[in-house]
Amino acid sequence: MAEKINALPLVELELDKKRSLRFTMGALRRAEKRLDEIRGGQHVSIFELLSEENKRKLGPDEIIVLFHHGLLHDDPNLTEEDVADMLDVRQLDALGQRLAEALGAVVKPKASVPEASGDRPLAVSPGSSSGPSPDSK
């Protein structure tokens, strides 16, 4: 299969057989529309759903819809029910990791912020000092 330039990286996984997840903006858009339908029109942005704040809060519907739309590039006849039957509940952590890899460019971890300590919580230095000031000689 030709490499899609407008897609996130392909991630292979073992389900009922060897399959691969791939997300384009179109696949994400269709997944978002499908989730809106499931929720009775209550809109939640796919990017909000996949944000760091919502990490590990996906329910079965979100998981199935995301996998379904990520797998369709390889098998256009795949249904949500097919995907639901393929996903092993005992493997949710591993499947979640593979899904996160496939969505890696969408779900970027927040940059780590240095922790302040002691009685001066705002005194976190991002680098070295500029040296002694001219007045300190």
N, CA, C and O atoms as a GROMACS GRO file, in nm:
protein
  548
    1MET      N    1   0.085  -0.118   0.000
    1MET     CA    2   0.000   0.000   0.000
    1MET      C    3   0.090   0.123   0.000
    1MET      O    4   0.187   0.128   0.075
    2ALA      N    5   0.059   0.222  -0.081
    2ALA     CA    6   0.139   0.344  -0.091
    2ALA      C    7   0.131   0.424   0.038
    2ALA      O    8   0.028   0.430   0.104
    3GLU      N    9   0.244   0.487   0.071
    3GLU     CA   10   0.251   0.570   0.191
    3GLU      C   11   0.169   0.696   0.169
    3GLU      O   12   0.184   0.764   0.067
    4LYS      N   13   0.082   0.728   0.264
    4LYS     CA   14   0.002   0.849   0.257
    4LYS      C   15   0.078   0.962   0.324
    4LYS      O   16   0.114   0.953   0.442
    5ILE      N   17   0.103   1.066   0.250
    5ILE     CA   18   0.178   1.179   0.304
    5ILE      C   19   0.095   1.256   0.406
    5ILE      O   20   0.150   1.311   0.501
    6ASN      N   21  -0.036   1.262   0.386
    6ASN     CA   22  -0.123   1.341   0.474
    6ASN      C   23  -0.174   1.263   0.594
    6ASN      O   24  -0.269   1.305   0.660
    7ALA      N   25  -0.112   1.150   0.623
    7ALA     CA   26  -0.157   1.065   0.733
    7ALA      C   27  -0.054   1.062   0.844
    7ALA      O   28   0.065   1.084   0.821
    8LEU      N   29  -0.101   1.035   0.965
    8LEU     CA   30  -0.010   1.010   1.077
    8LEU      C   31   0.057   0.876   1.053
    8LEU      O   32   0.011   0.798   0.969
    9PRO      N   33   0.164   0.846   1.124
    9PRO     CA   34   0.237   0.721   1.100
    9PRO      C   35   0.149   0.596   1.116
    9PRO      O   36   0.061   0.590   1.202
   10LEU      N   37   0.176   0.499   1.032
   10LEU     CA   38   0.108   0.371   1.037
   10LEU      C   39   0.159   0.292   1.158
   10LEU      O   40   0.280   0.286   1.182
   11VAL      N   41   0.068   0.231   1.232
   11VAL     CA   42   0.105   0.151   1.349
   11VAL      C   43   0.043   0.013   1.332
   11VAL      O   44  -0.079  -0.001   1.319
   12GLU      N   45   0.129  -0.088   1.332
   12GLU     CA   46   0.080  -0.225   1.315
   12GLU      C   47   0.041  -0.284   1.449
   12GLU      O   48   0.100  -0.253   1.553
   13LEU      N   49  -0.061  -0.371   1.445
   13LEU     CA   50  -0.104  -0.441   1.566
   13LEU      C   51  -0.168  -0.573   1.527
   13LEU      O   52  -0.212  -0.592   1.414
   14GLU      N   53  -0.172  -0.662   1.624
   14GLU     CA   54  -0.230  -0.795   1.604
   14GLU      C   55  -0.369  -0.796   1.666
   14GLU      O   56  -0.384  -0.781   1.787
   15LEU      N   57  -0.470  -0.815   1.583
   15LEU     CA   58  -0.608  -0.828   1.632
   15LEU      C   59  -0.656  -0.966   1.591
   15LEU      O   60  -0.600  -1.066   1.636
   16ASP      N   61  -0.757  -0.975   1.507
   16ASP     CA   62  -0.798  -1.104   1.453
   16ASP      C   63  -0.695  -1.154   1.353
   16ASP      O   64  -0.686  -1.274   1.325
   17LYS      N   65  -0.617  -1.060   1.301
   17LYS     CA   66  -0.504  -1.086   1.213
   17LYS      C   67  -0.416  -0.960   1.222
   17LYS      O   68  -0.450  -0.865   1.291
   18LYS      N   69  -0.306  -0.961   1.152
   18LYS     CA   70  -0.220  -0.844   1.152
   18LYS      C   71  -0.292  -0.730   1.080
   18LYS      O   72  -0.333  -0.744   0.965
   19ARG      N   73  -0.307  -0.617   1.149
   19ARG     CA   74  -0.375  -0.501   1.093
   19ARG      C   75  -0.291  -0.377   1.123
   19ARG      O   76  -0.193  -0.384   1.196
   20SER      N   77  -0.332  -0.265   1.064
   20SER     CA   78  -0.259  -0.141   1.091
   20SER      C   79  -0.356  -0.025   1.110
   20SER      O   80  -0.459  -0.014   1.043
   21LEU      N   81  -0.319   0.062   1.204
   21LEU     CA   82  -0.394   0.184   1.230
   21LEU      C   83  -0.329   0.298   1.154
   21LEU      O   84  -0.206   0.310   1.152
   22ARG      N   85  -0.409   0.381   1.091
   22ARG     CA   86  -0.359   0.500   1.024
   22ARG      C   87  -0.468   0.606   1.030
   22ARG      O   88  -0.584   0.579   0.999
   23PHE      N   89  -0.430   0.725   1.071
   23PHE     CA   90  -0.525   0.835   1.081
   23PHE      C   91  -0.487   0.949   0.988
   23PHE      O   92  -0.375   0.999   0.990
   24THR      N   93  -0.583   0.988   0.906
   24THR     CA   94  -0.573   1.110   0.828
   24THR      C   95  -0.665   1.211   0.896
   24THR      O   96  -0.740   1.175   0.987
   25MET      N   97  -0.661   1.335   0.853
   25MET     CA   98  -0.754   1.434   0.908
   25MET      C   99  -0.898   1.391   0.876
   25MET      O  100  -0.988   1.413   0.957
   26GLY      N  101  -0.919   1.331   0.760
   26GLY     CA  102  -1.051   1.283   0.724
   26GLY      C  103  -1.100   1.174   0.817
   26GLY      O  104  -1.217   1.173   0.857
   27ALA      N  105  -1.011   1.082   0.853
   27ALA     CA  106  -1.050   0.974   0.945
   27ALA      C  107  -1.085   1.031   1.082
   27ALA      O  108  -1.181   0.987   1.145
   28LEU      N  109  -1.008   1.129   1.128
   28LEU     CA  110  -1.038   1.193   1.257
   28LEU      C  111  -1.170   1.268   1.251
   28LEU      O  112  -1.248   1.264   1.346
   29ARG      N  113  -1.195   1.335   1.139
   29ARG     CA  114  -1.321   1.409   1.121
   29ARG      C  115  -1.441   1.314   1.123
   29ARG      O  116  -1.542   1.342   1.187
   30ARG      N  117  -1.428   1.203   1.052
   30ARG     CA  118  -1.538   1.105   1.048
   30ARG      C  119  -1.560   1.041   1.185
   30ARG      O  120  -1.674   1.016   1.224
   31ALA      N  121  -1.452   1.015   1.257
   31ALA     CA  122  -1.465   0.960   1.392
   31ALA      C  123  -1.537   1.060   1.484
   31ALA      O  124  -1.623   1.022   1.562
   32GLU      N  125  -1.500   1.188   1.473
   32GLU     CA  126  -1.564   1.291   1.554
   32GLU      C  127  -1.714   1.300   1.522
   32GLU      O  128  -1.796   1.310   1.614
   33LYS      N  129  -1.750   1.296   1.394
   33LYS     CA  130  -1.892   1.301   1.355
   33LYS      C  131  -1.968   1.179   1.408
   33LYS      O  132  -2.081   1.191   1.453
   34ARG      N  133  -1.905   1.063   1.402
   34ARG     CA  134  -1.970   0.941   1.451
   34ARG      C  135  -1.992   0.948   1.602
   34ARG      O  136  -2.097   0.907   1.652
   35LEU      N  137  -1.895   1.001   1.674
   35LEU     CA  138  -1.911   1.014   1.819
   35LEU      C  139  -2.019   1.116   1.853
   35LEU      O  140  -2.092   1.098   1.951
   36ASP      N  141  -2.033   1.221   1.773
   36ASP     CA  142  -2.142   1.317   1.791
   36ASP      C  143  -2.277   1.246   1.777
   36ASP      O  144  -2.370   1.270   1.855
   37GLU      N  145  -2.288   1.158   1.675
   37GLU     CA  146  -2.412   1.082   1.654
   37GLU      C  147  -2.443   0.995   1.775
   37GLU      O  148  -2.556   0.993   1.824
   38ILE      N  149  -2.343   0.924   1.824
   38ILE     CA  150  -2.362   0.835   1.938
   38ILE      C  151  -2.408   0.912   2.061
   38ILE      O  152  -2.490   0.864   2.139
   39ARG      N  153  -2.356   1.032   2.077
   39ARG     CA  154  -2.390   1.116   2.193
   39ARG      C  155  -2.516   1.198   2.171
   39ARG      O  156  -2.545   1.287   2.251
   40GLY      N  157  -2.590   1.172   2.066
   40GLY     CA  158  -2.715   1.244   2.040
   40GLY      C  159  -2.693   1.390   2.004
   40GLY      O  160  -2.773   1.476   2.041
   41GLY      N  161  -2.586   1.419   1.932
   41GLY     CA  162  -2.560   1.555   1.887
   41GLY      C  163  -2.474   1.637   1.981
   41GLY      O  164  -2.437   1.750   1.947
   42GLN      N  165  -2.440   1.583   2.098
   42GLN     CA  166  -2.352   1.655   2.190
   42GLN      C  167  -2.211   1.651   2.134
   42GLN      O  168  -2.146   1.546   2.129
   43HIS      N  169  -2.163   1.768   2.090
   43HIS     CA  170  -2.034   1.775   2.022
   43HIS      C  171  -1.917   1.786   2.120
   43HIS      O  172  -1.918   1.866   2.213
   44VAL      N  173  -1.818   1.702   2.096
   44VAL     CA  174  -1.690   1.711   2.167
   44VAL      C  175  -1.583   1.700   2.060
   44VAL      O  176  -1.581   1.605   1.983
   45SER      N  177  -1.493   1.798   2.056
   45SER     CA  178  -1.385   1.797   1.959
   45SER      C  179  -1.299   1.672   1.979
   45SER      O  180  -1.271   1.632   2.092
   46ILE      N  181  -1.260   1.611   1.869
   46ILE     CA  182  -1.175   1.493   1.876
   46ILE      C  183  -1.043   1.527   1.946
   46ILE      O  184  -0.986   1.443   2.015
   47PHE      N  185  -0.995   1.650   1.928
   47PHE     CA  186  -0.870   1.691   1.991
   47PHE      C  187  -0.888   1.710   2.141
   47PHE      O  188  -0.796   1.682   2.219
   48GLU      N  189  -1.005   1.756   2.183
   48GLU     CA  190  -1.035   1.766   2.326
   48GLU      C  191  -1.046   1.626   2.387
   48GLU      O  192  -0.994   1.601   2.496
   49LEU      N  193  -1.112   1.538   2.316
   49LEU     CA  194  -1.128   1.400   2.361
   49LEU      C  195  -0.992   1.334   2.381
   49LEU      O  196  -0.974   1.255   2.474
   50LEU      N  197  -0.898   1.365   2.293
   50LEU     CA  198  -0.766   1.302   2.296
   50LEU      C  199  -0.663   1.381   2.376
   50LEU      O  200  -0.545   1.347   2.376
   51SER      N  201  -0.708   1.486   2.443
   51SER     CA  202  -0.615   1.571   2.518
   51SER      C  203  -0.557   1.498   2.638
   51SER      O  204  -0.609   1.396   2.683
   52GLU      N  205  -0.448   1.552   2.689
   52GLU     CA  206  -0.382   1.495   2.806
   52GLU      C  207  -0.476   1.490   2.926
   52GLU      O  208  -0.469   1.397   3.006
   53GLU      N  209  -0.564   1.590   2.940
   53GLU     CA  210  -0.658   1.594   3.053
   53GLU      C  211  -0.757   1.478   3.049
   53GLU      O  212  -0.805   1.434   3.154
   54ASN      N  213  -0.787   1.428   2.930
   54ASN     CA  214  -0.883   1.318   2.917
   54ASN      C  215  -0.815   1.182   2.902
   54ASN      O  216  -0.881   1.081   2.877
   55LYS      N  217  -0.684   1.180   2.918
   55LYS     CA  218  -0.610   1.055   2.906
   55LYS      C  219  -0.670   0.951   3.000
   55LYS      O  220  -0.700   0.980   3.115
   56ARG      N  221  -0.686   0.831   2.950
   56ARG     CA  222  -0.740   0.716   3.024
   56ARG      C  223  -0.886   0.731   3.064
   56ARG      O  224  -0.933   0.664   3.155
   57LYS      N  225  -0.959   0.820   2.995
   57LYS     CA  226  -1.101   0.838   3.024
   57LYS      C  227  -1.189   0.798   2.906
   57LYS      O  228  -1.308   0.830   2.904
   58LEU      N  229  -1.133   0.732   2.808
   58LEU     CA  230  -1.212   0.690   2.692
   58LEU      C  231  -1.300   0.572   2.730
   58LEU      O  232  -1.255   0.479   2.797
   59GLY      N  233  -1.425   0.577   2.686
   59GLY     CA  234  -1.517   0.468   2.709
   59GLY      C  235  -1.518   0.373   2.590
   59GLY      O  236  -1.449   0.398   2.491
   60PRO      N  237  -1.595   0.266   2.598
   60PRO     CA  238  -1.601   0.169   2.489
   60PRO      C  239  -1.639   0.231   2.355
   60PRO      O  240  -1.579   0.198   2.253
   61ASP      N  241  -1.737   0.322   2.352
   61ASP     CA  242  -1.776   0.383   2.226
   61ASP      C  243  -1.659   0.457   2.161
   61ASP      O  244  -1.634   0.441   2.042
   62GLU      N  245  -1.588   0.539   2.240
   62GLU     CA  246  -1.476   0.615   2.185
   62GLU      C  247  -1.366   0.522   2.134
   62GLU      O  248  -1.310   0.544   2.026
   63ILE      N  249  -1.336   0.420   2.211
   63ILE     CA  250  -1.230   0.326   2.173
   63ILE      C  251  -1.267   0.256   2.043
   63ILE      O  252  -1.186   0.248   1.951
   64ILE      N  253  -1.388   0.204   2.035
   64ILE     CA  254  -1.432   0.131   1.916
   64ILE      C  255  -1.434   0.223   1.794
   64ILE      O  256  -1.386   0.186   1.688
   65VAL      N  257  -1.490   0.342   1.809
   65VAL     CA  258  -1.500   0.436   1.696
   65VAL      C  259  -1.360   0.475   1.648
   65VAL      O  260  -1.335   0.478   1.527
   66LEU      N  261  -1.269   0.506   1.740
   66LEU     CA  262  -1.134   0.544   1.699
   66LEU      C  263  -1.063   0.430   1.627
   66LEU      O  264  -1.002   0.450   1.522
   67PHE      N  265  -1.070   0.310   1.683
   67PHE     CA  266  -1.007   0.196   1.616
   67PHE      C  267  -1.073   0.172   1.480
   67PHE      O  268  -1.004   0.147   1.381
   68HIS      N  269  -1.205   0.179   1.475
   68HIS     CA  270  -1.277   0.156   1.350
   68HIS      C  271  -1.227   0.250   1.241
   68HIS      O  272  -1.195   0.207   1.130
   69HIS      N  273  -1.220   0.379   1.272
   69HIS     CA  274  -1.180   0.476   1.171
   69HIS      C  275  -1.030   0.469   1.141
   69HIS      O  276  -0.987   0.505   1.031
   70GLY      N  277  -0.952   0.423   1.236
   70GLY     CA  278  -0.809   0.403   1.210
   70GLY      C  279  -0.779   0.279   1.128
   70GLY      O  280  -0.673   0.271   1.065
   71LEU      N  281  -0.870   0.182   1.129
   71LEU     CA  282  -0.851   0.057   1.054
   71LEU      C  283  -0.916   0.058   0.916
   71LEU      O  284  -0.881  -0.025   0.832
   72LEU      N  285  -1.007   0.148   0.891
   72LEU     CA  286  -1.082   0.148   0.764
   72LEU      C  287  -0.995   0.163   0.640
   72LEU      O  288  -1.031   0.113   0.534
   73HIS      N  289  -0.881   0.229   0.651
   73HIS     CA  290  -0.794   0.248   0.534
   73HIS      C  291  -0.751   0.114   0.477
   73HIS      O  292  -0.727   0.102   0.356
   74ASP      N  293  -0.742   0.015   0.563
   74ASP     CA  294  -0.694  -0.118   0.525
   74ASP      C  295  -0.808  -0.212   0.485
   74ASP      O  296  -0.788  -0.302   0.404
   75ASP      N  297  -0.926  -0.190   0.541
   75ASP     CA  298  -1.041  -0.277   0.516
   75ASP      C  299  -1.170  -0.193   0.519
   75ASP      O  300  -1.231  -0.180   0.625
   76PRO      N  301  -1.210  -0.136   0.404
   76PRO     CA  302  -1.326  -0.047   0.400
   76PRO      C  303  -1.459  -0.114   0.437
   76PRO      O  304  -1.557  -0.044   0.464
   77ASN      N  305  -1.464  -0.246   0.440
   77ASN     CA  306  -1.588  -0.317   0.475
   77ASN      C  307  -1.602  -0.344   0.623
   77ASN      O  308  -1.702  -0.401   0.667
   78LEU      N  309  -1.503  -0.306   0.701
   78LEU     CA  310  -1.503  -0.328   0.844
   78LEU      C  311  -1.614  -0.247   0.911
   78LEU      O  312  -1.633  -0.130   0.878
   79THR      N  313  -1.686  -0.309   1.004
   79THR     CA  314  -1.792  -0.239   1.076
   79THR      C  315  -1.747  -0.214   1.220
   79THR      O  316  -1.649  -0.273   1.267
   80GLU      N  317  -1.818  -0.128   1.289
   80GLU     CA  318  -1.789  -0.104   1.431
   80GLU      C  319  -1.806  -0.233   1.510
   80GLU      O  320  -1.728  -0.260   1.602
   81GLU      N  321  -1.906  -0.312   1.476
   81GLU     CA  322  -1.927  -0.439   1.546
   81GLU      C  323  -1.810  -0.534   1.524
   81GLU      O  324  -1.769  -0.604   1.616
   82ASP      N  325  -1.756  -0.537   1.400
   82ASP     CA  326  -1.637  -0.619   1.374
   82ASP      C  327  -1.523  -0.578   1.467
   82ASP      O  328  -1.458  -0.662   1.529
   83VAL      N  329  -1.501  -0.447   1.474
   83VAL     CA  330  -1.393  -0.394   1.557
   83VAL      C  331  -1.418  -0.426   1.704
   83VAL      O  332  -1.326  -0.467   1.775
   84ALA      N  333  -1.541  -0.408   1.750
   84ALA     CA  334  -1.575  -0.438   1.890
   84ALA      C  335  -1.542  -0.583   1.923
   84ALA      O  336  -1.494  -0.612   2.033
   85ASP      N  337  -1.569  -0.674   1.831
   85ASP     CA  338  -1.540  -0.815   1.854
   85ASP      C  339  -1.391  -0.847   1.847
   85ASP      O  340  -1.347  -0.946   1.905
   86MET      N  341  -1.313  -0.764   1.778
   86MET     CA  342  -1.169  -0.786   1.766
   86MET      C  343  -1.092  -0.742   1.889
   86MET      O  344  -0.988  -0.799   1.921
   87LEU      N  345  -1.141  -0.640   1.957
   87LEU     CA  346  -1.067  -0.580   2.068
   87LEU      C  347  -1.084  -0.663   2.194
   87LEU      O  348  -1.194  -0.682   2.244
   88ASP      N  349  -0.972  -0.713   2.244
   88ASP     CA  350  -0.971  -0.797   2.363
   88ASP      C  351  -0.964  -0.707   2.487
   88ASP      O  352  -0.867  -0.634   2.504
   89VAL      N  353  -1.065  -0.713   2.571
   89VAL     CA  354  -1.074  -0.629   2.690
   89VAL      C  355  -0.950  -0.648   2.779
   89VAL      O  356  -0.905  -0.554   2.844
   90ARG      N  357  -0.894  -0.768   2.781
   90ARG     CA  358  -0.776  -0.795   2.863
   90ARG      C  359  -0.652  -0.725   2.810
   90ARG      O  360  -0.551  -0.715   2.880
   91GLN      N  361  -0.660  -0.676   2.688
   91GLN     CA  362  -0.545  -0.611   2.625
   91GLN      C  363  -0.564  -0.459   2.609
   91GLN      O  364  -0.495  -0.396   2.529
   92LEU      N  365  -0.657  -0.401   2.685
   92LEU     CA  366  -0.688  -0.259   2.667
   92LEU      C  367  -0.568  -0.168   2.687
   92LEU      O  368  -0.552  -0.071   2.614
   93ASP      N  369  -0.482  -0.197   2.785
   93ASP     CA  370  -0.364  -0.112   2.806
   93ASP      C  371  -0.273  -0.115   2.684
   93ASP      O  372  -0.228  -0.010   2.637
   94ALA      N  373  -0.244  -0.234   2.634
   94ALA     CA  374  -0.157  -0.247   2.516
   94ALA      C  375  -0.223  -0.184   2.393
   94ALA      O  376  -0.157  -0.116   2.314
   95LEU      N  377  -0.353  -0.206   2.377
   95LEU     CA  378  -0.425  -0.146   2.264
   95LEU      C  379  -0.425   0.006   2.275
   95LEU      O  380  -0.410   0.077   2.176
   96GLY      N  381  -0.442   0.056   2.397
   96GLY     CA  382  -0.439   0.200   2.419
   96GLY      C  383  -0.304   0.259   2.382
   96GLY      O  384  -0.297   0.369   2.327
   97GLN      N  385  -0.196   0.187   2.412
   97GLN     CA  386  -0.063   0.234   2.375
   97GLN      C  387  -0.047   0.239   2.224
   97GLN      O  388   0.011   0.334   2.171
   98ARG      N  389  -0.097   0.138   2.155
   98ARG     CA  390  -0.087   0.136   2.008
   98ARG      C  391  -0.171   0.249   1.948
   98ARG      O  392  -0.130   0.314   1.851
   99LEU      N  393  -0.289   0.273   2.005
   99LEU     CA  394  -0.374   0.383   1.959
   99LEU      C  395  -0.302   0.517   1.982
   99LEU      O  396  -0.304   0.603   1.895
  100ALA      N  397  -0.240   0.534   2.098
  100ALA     CA  398  -0.166   0.657   2.127
  100ALA      C  399  -0.051   0.676   2.029
  100ALA      O  400  -0.023   0.788   1.988
  101GLU      N  401   0.016   0.567   1.992
  101GLU     CA  402   0.124   0.576   1.893
  101GLU      C  403   0.069   0.623   1.759
  101GLU      O  404   0.128   0.709   1.693
  102ALA      N  405  -0.044   0.566   1.719
  102ALA     CA  406  -0.104   0.602   1.591
  102ALA      C  407  -0.151   0.747   1.590
  102ALA      O  408  -0.153   0.812   1.485
  103LEU      N  409  -0.188   0.797   1.707
  103LEU     CA  410  -0.234   0.936   1.719
  103LEU      C  411  -0.124   1.026   1.773
  103LEU      O  412  -0.152   1.138   1.817
  104GLY      N  413  -0.001   0.979   1.771
  104GLY     CA  414   0.111   1.050   1.833
  104GLY      C  415   0.125   1.196   1.797
  104GLY      O  416   0.157   1.277   1.883
  105ALA      N  417   0.101   1.232   1.674
  105ALA     CA  418   0.116   1.371   1.634
  105ALA      C  419  -0.002   1.455   1.682
  105ALA      O  420   0.008   1.578   1.685
  106VAL      N  421  -0.112   1.392   1.718
  106VAL     CA  422  -0.229   1.465   1.768
  106VAL      C  423  -0.219   1.481   1.918
  106VAL      O  424  -0.250   1.588   1.973
  107VAL      N  425  -0.177   1.375   1.985
  107VAL     CA  426  -0.172   1.374   2.131
  107VAL      C  427  -0.028   1.388   2.175
  107VAL      O  428   0.038   1.288   2.208
  108LYS      N  429   0.022   1.509   2.176
  108LYS     CA  430   0.160   1.532   2.220
  108LYS      C  431   0.160   1.552   2.370
  108LYS      O  432   0.076   1.625   2.423
  109PRO      N  433   0.254   1.488   2.440
  109PRO     CA  434   0.261   1.510   2.584
  109PRO      C  435   0.300   1.654   2.613
  109PRO      O  436   0.373   1.716   2.536
  110LYS      N  437   0.252   1.705   2.725
  110LYS     CA  438   0.288   1.840   2.764
  110LYS      C  439   0.435   1.842   2.800
  110LYS      O  440   0.488   1.745   2.855
  111ALA      N  441   0.501   1.952   2.769
  111ALA     CA  442   0.641   1.966   2.804
  111ALA      C  443   0.653   1.968   2.956
  111ALA      O  444   0.571   2.027   3.025
  112SER      N  445   0.756   1.903   3.005
  112SER     CA  446   0.771   1.899   3.150
  112SER      C  447   0.817   2.036   3.199
  112SER      O  448   0.899   2.102   3.136
  113VAL      N  449   0.763   2.075   3.310
  113VAL     CA  450   0.796   2.203   3.372
  113VAL      C  451   0.877   2.172   3.497
  113VAL      O  452   0.836   2.087   3.576
  114PRO      N  453   0.990   2.239   3.516
  114PRO     CA  454   1.069   2.210   3.635
  114PRO      C  455   0.988   2.237   3.761
  114PRO      O  456   0.911   2.332   3.768
  115GLU      N  457   1.007   2.152   3.859
  115GLU     CA  458   0.936   2.166   3.985
  115GLU      C  459   1.009   2.266   4.074
  115GLU      O  460   1.132   2.261   4.087
  116ALA      N  461   0.935   2.355   4.134
  116ALA     CA  462   0.992   2.448   4.231
  116ALA      C  463   1.000   2.378   4.366
  116ALA      O  464   0.919   2.291   4.396
  117SER      N  465   1.097   2.417   4.445
  117SER     CA  466   1.109   2.355   4.576
  117SER      C  467   1.148   2.460   4.679
  117SER      O  468   1.185   2.572   4.644
  118GLY      N  469   1.140   2.422   4.804
  118GLY     CA  470   1.181   2.512   4.911
  118GLY      C  471   1.079   2.621   4.937
  118GLY      O  472   0.961   2.609   4.903
  119ASP      N  473   1.128   2.729   4.998
  119ASP     CA  474   1.038   2.837   5.035
  119ASP      C  475   1.028   2.944   4.927
  119ASP      O  476   0.965   3.048   4.948
  120ARG      N  477   1.089   2.920   4.811
  120ARG     CA  478   1.083   3.016   4.700
  120ARG      C  479   1.026   2.946   4.576
  120ARG      O  480   1.102   2.916   4.484
  121PRO      N  481   0.895   2.920   4.571
  121PRO     CA  482   0.837   2.841   4.462
  121PRO      C  483   0.850   2.904   4.324
  121PRO      O  484   0.843   2.832   4.225
  122LEU      N  485   0.868   3.034   4.315
  122LEU     CA  486   0.882   3.098   4.184
  122LEU      C  487   1.028   3.111   4.142
  122LEU      O  488   1.056   3.168   4.037
  123ALA      N  489   1.120   3.060   4.221
  123ALA     CA  490   1.262   3.077   4.194
  123ALA      C  491   1.320   2.963   4.113
  123ALA      O  492   1.432   2.920   4.138
  124VAL      N  493   1.247   2.914   4.016
  124VAL     CA  494   1.297   2.808   3.930
  124VAL      C  495   1.376   2.872   3.818
  124VAL      O  496   1.324   2.958   3.747
  125SER      N  497   1.500   2.833   3.802
  125SER     CA  498   1.585   2.890   3.699
  125SER      C  499   1.591   2.798   3.579
  125SER      O  500   1.621   2.679   3.594
  126PRO      N  501   1.561   2.849   3.458
  126PRO     CA  502   1.567   2.765   3.340
  126PRO      C  503   1.709   2.746   3.288
  126PRO      O  504   1.730   2.664   3.198
  127GLY      N  505   1.806   2.818   3.342
  127GLY     CA  506   1.942   2.805   3.291
  127GLY      C  507   2.042   2.857   3.390
  127GLY      O  508   2.013   2.869   3.509
  128SER      N  509   2.162   2.888   3.341
  128SER     CA  510   2.267   2.938   3.429
  128SER      C  511   2.253   3.087   3.448
  128SER      O  512   2.183   3.156   3.374
  129SER      N  513   2.321   3.136   3.551
  129SER     CA  514   2.315   3.279   3.577
  129SER      C  515   2.403   3.352   3.477
  129SER      O  516   2.482   3.290   3.406
  130SER      N  517   2.387   3.481   3.471
  130SER     CA  518   2.466   3.561   3.379
  130SER      C  519   2.598   3.605   3.444
  130SER      O  520   2.673   3.682   3.385
  131GLY      N  521   2.625   3.557   3.563
  131GLY     CA  522   2.749   3.591   3.632
  131GLY      C  523   2.731   3.709   3.724
  131GLY      O  524   2.620   3.761   3.737
  132PRO      N  525   2.838   3.753   3.788
  132PRO     CA  526   2.827   3.865   3.882
  132PRO      C  527   2.794   3.995   3.808
  132PRO      O  528   2.837   4.017   3.695
  133SER      N  529   2.719   4.078   3.873
  133SER     CA  530   2.686   4.205   3.812
  133SER      C  531   2.803   4.301   3.827
  133SER      O  532   2.885   4.284   3.918
  134PRO      N  533   2.814   4.402   3.740
  134PRO     CA  534   2.926   4.493   3.748
  134PRO      C  535   2.931   4.569   3.882
  134PRO      O  536   3.038   4.611   3.923
  135ASP      N  537   2.819   4.586   3.948
  135ASP     CA  538   2.816   4.658   4.074
  135ASP      C  539   2.863   4.575   4.192
  135ASP      O  540   2.883   4.630   4.300
  136SER      N  541   2.883   4.444   4.175
  136SER     CA  542   2.917   4.359   4.288
  136SER      C  543   3.067   4.349   4.309
  136SER      O  544   3.109   4.273   4.396
  137LYS      N  545   3.149   4.421   4.236
  137LYS     CA  546   3.295   4.414   4.251
  137LYS      C  547   3.345   4.511   4.353
  137LYS      O  548   3.465   4.518   4.377
   0.00000   0.00000   0.00000
